[in-house]
Amino acid sequence: MIQTLVVDDEPLAQNLVAQYVQQTPFLELCGRCSNAKEAYERISEGDVDLVFLDVQMPGMSGLTLMKSMPDDPALRPKVIFTTAFSEYAIEGFKLDAVDYLLKPFDFDEFLKAAVKAQRQIELEQQAYTNTNNTSFTSEASTDDSYFFVKSEYKLVRIDIPKIVYIEGLKDYIKIYLEDEAKPVLTLQSLKAVERRLSSTEFVRIHRSFIVNINHVRGVDRAGVIISANTGNNSTLPIGDGYRASFMAMIESRTI
C-alpha cells in the first residue's frame, strides 16, 4: 500500500481528497495536514510515499515545501499538486511533481494521477531491488540473510531472521535483535530499511515500528505482543493507518 498524505488548508478540499484516497485500493491514508509546517514534520518521519499537496496555503506554500524535501529519493515522497490556479503548473513540473490536479477535479482525474504515481513508485522500487541500491553494505549480493550497518564507528552485521522489531527515531533507527538486550543504533530512515526487508516476513505496524512476524507472540487491544527477550516493552502500538494491512497478514496465517 502506498502511504499517502493529504495537505490542504481548506477543510472541504482536504476532506474530498482524503475520501478519494480511501476509495483507491492501492492507497492508504497515513495523515492529513492543514499547513506546510505540519506536513514537513510528518514527511520528516520518513514513512510517507505520496503527497497530495495544495499550492497556496498560509505561511509556507506547497511549492516551497517541495523544495525543502530531502534530496535522497529513498526519503523524498512523490508529490501531486492540487490547486485552483493553473499558472503554478510549470513550476510544479520543474520540481519533478508527478502530476498537477486543477481544482475542482473528479475521482477519475484523481485516479489517473494516482496511477501515474503508483507506476513511478513501482519502477523505482524495482530498480532499487535490481541494483541493490541501499545504504547498507552487503558482503555478498547473493545472500539476503544479513546486511551490515554502521554503528558506533564500526560495521555491525545484522542477521535478518534475528531481527525482532525496528524502531524509527527521525534520522535514526534502533534494531532490536533476538538474544540481545541492547539495540543497534544506526543512521538510517525506517523507510530505507523497510525496502531491504521481505514483505512476507516484516510488516509495518506504526509510523515508528516494523516487526518481524516470526517474533509476534500475539495481538490484543493494546497492540502487538513481541518476544520479550529483548529486555524492552513487549507490546508495540498499532497505528490506525497500518492496522488493516497488519491484520490481513495475521488473518492469512490464522487457522
N, C-alpha and C positions, 0 to 999 in steps of 0.2 A: 504494500500500500504506500502511496506517495503522501508523506506527511505535509499537509497544506495549511498555510497561514493566510488569513484574510485581514487586510489592513485598509480601513476606510473610516473617516471621521463622521460620515453621515450614517446614522443608525439604520435607516431603511435600506440603503445601498449595501451596507455591511451584512444585514440580515439576508438579503436576497442572494448575495454571493455565497454566504455560508450555507444557505439552503441548496444552491446549485452544487456545492462541494459534496454535501451529504447525499445528493441524488446520483453522484458519479461513482460507479463501483470501484474504480482504482484509486480514488482519492480518499484521504482520511483527514478530517478537520482536527488540527492539533492546536489551534488557537485563533483568537480574534483580538485585534488591536485597533484603537481609535486614533492613534497618532504614531509618528515615525519613531519617537523615542522609545515607546513601549515595544514597537516592532523590532528595533535594533537590539534591545535587551533580549527579546525572545529568540531572535535569529542567532544571537551570540551563544546560545545554549547548545547549538550545533546539531539539532535533530530535524530542522526544517528543510524539506526538499523543494518546495514550491511556494511562491508568494503571489497572491492576487493583490496588487498594490495600487492604491489610489495615488494620483499625481499631486493634486492640490490639497494640502492639509495645513492646519495651523502650525506654525513653527517650521520644522524641517519638512521639505517636500519629499514626495516619493522618489523623485529623480536624485535628490541629494542623498537619500537613504541608500539607494542602489549604489551610488558612487562610494559610499562608506563601507560597503560589504567586503568581506575578506577576498583577497585575490586568489587564494587557494581554491581550485574547483571542488575539492572534497568538502569544503566548508561553506561555499557560496551557493545559496539556493537559486533555482530558476525563478524568473520574475515575469509575470504577465501584468502589464499596466492596465488599469481601469480608470477612465476619466471621461468627462463630458467635453473635453477640449482637444480637437484633432491636431492642433498646432504642436503638441508635445510628441507626436508620433515619431518624427525623425530623430529627435534627441533620444527617445526611448530605445529605438533600434540601434543607435550608435553605442548605447550602453550594453548592447547584446541581450536585450529583452527577448523572450520567446515570442511574445505577441502583444498586441495592443487592442484592447476592447473599448470601443466608444460607447458610452452610456447614452441612451438606455440600450442594453443588449439582452437578447433572449437566451434560453438554455442551449439552443442549437449552436449559437455563436460561442457561448461559453465552452461547450463540449469540444468544439473544433480546436479551440486554443488549448484546452486541457490535454487533448490527444497529442497535439504537437509537442507539448512539454513532456508528456509520457515517453514519446519516441526519443526525444533528446536525452532524457534521463537513462532510458534503457540502453541506448547506444554508448553513452559514457560509461555506464556500469559494465557493459560487455568489454569495452576497450580496456577498462581498468582491470578486469579479470584476466584478459588475454595477455596483457603486458606485465601483470603482477606489479602494477604501479602503485605501491603503497609506501608508506614511510617506515615500514618495518624492514629489517634486514633478515633475509632468508638464507640459510646455509645451503639449502638445495631446493631449487624451484619445483622439483617433482614431489617434494614431501610437504604435505599440507597439515601435518600433525603438530607443527610447532612454528613459532616465529621468535624473533629477538626484538627487544625494545631497549631503549636507553633509559637507565635508571641509576641515579646516584653515581654518575660519571663512569658507568660501565654498561656493557651489553648483558642483558639478562634473558635467558631462554625461558619462553612461556610454552609449556605443553598444553595444547588446546583442550584435550579431554579433561585436564585437571582444573580448568577454569570453572569456578563455582558461579561467580557473577562479576560484573564490571560496573563500577560507579563513575559517572561523569561529573567533573568539577570544573566547569568553564573550559579552560585550555588544557586541563589535566584529566587523566583517568586513574582510578585505582583498580587493579586487577586482583581479585581475591581468588586464591588457589587452594585446592584440596590439601589438607595437612599442613598448611602454612598459616600461622596466626597473623602475620603482618602482610598487608597487601603490597603489591609492586606499584609504585607511583611513577608515572611517565607522562611526558608532554605529548599528548595526543588529543584528538577530539573523539567523542563517543561515536560520532557518525563515521569517522575514518576506520575505526576498529571494527565497527559493525559490518562493514563491507568485506572485511577479511575473514569473517566467521560464517560457518554454514547456517543457512536459514532453516535447516531442518533440525538443528541441534540447539541453536541460540535464538532467543526471541526478546525483543524489546518490550518491557512491561511498563515503562515510565520514561519520561524525558531524561531521567538521570540513571536508569538501570537497564542492563542487559543480563539475562540469566541463561545459564546452561540448563536446558530442560532435563538433562540426566541427573541434575543435582536438586531438582524440585521434589520436595517431600510431600507437599500438599498445598491446597488453596483454601483459604477461609475468608471471612468478611474483612479481616484486617489486611489481607494481601497474600503474597506468595511465600510459603514456608520453604526455606532452602536449608541445605545441610548445615548443621550447627557447628561443625568442627573448624570454622574459620575464626572463632573467637569473637565474633561480632553478632549483632542482632540477627536472628534467624528468620525474621519476617520483613519482606520488602513491599512497599506500596505498589498498587497497580493504577496507572494513570487512566483517566476516562478515555483518552484518545487511543489507548493501546489495549483496552480490555477485550474488545471484540476479537482481534487477531490472536491474542494470547489464549482466550478461552476456546477459540476454534482449534488451536493446536492441542490443547488439553483434551477436548472432546474427541479429536481424531485418534487419541491414544486411550480412550476410555472404553472398557468392555462391560 
